[in-house]
Amino acid sequence: MKKPKSLVRGDKVAVISLSSGMLGENFAKHELDLGLKRIKEFGIVPVIMPNVLKGIEYLKNHPESRAQDLKDAFYDTSIKGIICAIGGDDTYRTLPYLMEDKDFINAVHISPKLFTGFSDTTINHLMFYKLGMATFYGPNFVCDLAELDKEMLPYTRKEFWKYFKNYNENYIESSNVWYEERTDFSVDVVGNARVEHFEERGYEVLQGRGRFNGRLLGGCLESLYDILTNTRYDDEKGICEKYGLFPSLDEWKNKILFIETCEEKPEPEVFEKELIALKSTGIFNAINGIIIGKPQDEQYYEEYKEIYYKIIENKDLPIIYNVNFGHAYPRCIIPYGIETEIDLDKKTIKFKESFFQ
C-alpha cells in the first residue's frame, strides 16, 4: 500500500462532498463556518472544492461533479490532504467517473494523499484500497470538525492530531466517556454540549485470548451490505462488482475486519440480515479477527453482541467490541492496510507501523 505524507502546518487540505451535498445548504452555514474555523486552528489551510457548496439537489443529480472535485484535489500538487464533508448513501455513483479515468488513477499512484471520512465513504476507502493507497476511516468535516460544542470533542481532536508530522502515538485507547447523537443541529444550539456518559465497559472481548495481528480492512456494515445487495439502489451491486470493489477472499486472508453500524441504528432483525450477507462471502473463515465499533447511542448494544455470536459461529475467531470508531461519539482513526496487533488479555490495540511515508 502506498502511504500518504503526514500533514504539517501550512498544508492545504481539500474539503469534498462525495455523497450528500448538505454542506452547501443555508441550514448548514453555521456548520460550514465552524468546520473551517477548526481546520485553521490546526494550522492548516482549508480549500473548498468547486462543487462542494452547490447543495443537495445538484450533487444528487451530478455524481460526476462530486468525482471531479476528488480528481482535482489529486491533480493539485499544493493540496496535501482530503477531508470528506459527510457520508450519504449513493457514493457508489462516483465510481465510473473515477475508476475509468486513467489520469486520476495515475495521480493516486504518483501522489498519494491523506484521505479521511467514514460511513458511506466506505465506498471510496475500498476504491482507494483497490488502487493501492492507504486511507483513514476517521473524522469528517460536518460530524467532527464542525462539532457544535465550543470545541471539538477532546478525544476526537486528539485523534485528528495523528494526521500530523511528529505525532507518534501508535495505539487506540478507549475513551473514558461517550456522547449521545444530537437531535437538534440548528444554529440555536451552537455552543451547547452533547449529552455525555461515563464509559462503563471499555473494550469488551467477545471471544478469544492472547494476541492476534493483521492489516486493517472494513468499514460501515450498511455500506458493505449495500455493495453486496441491491437493497438500497438497483444498480449499486452491479456497479460495485464491475469495479471489483468488495475485496476478494484472498485479499481478506490474514486481515483484521473492522466493522460498525450506521446512524440508522438497524433493528436486530435487519442487523442479522446484514451480517448474514457479509458471512456469505466467506470472510469470517479468512480473517484473523474482528474489531467492532460502539453502536451509536449504545442502541441494541447487547442484542448486537448476541447476533455476532449467533451468526459468525467461528469460535476460534478473536473479536473485540465497543471500540470508538464509526458513527458513535467520540471517534478514533482506523487506518486501512496498516499492520495492527490486538492483545485481548490486556485489551490493547497497537499499530505496528507508521501511517505515513
Disulfide bonds with the S-S distance in Angstrom:
none
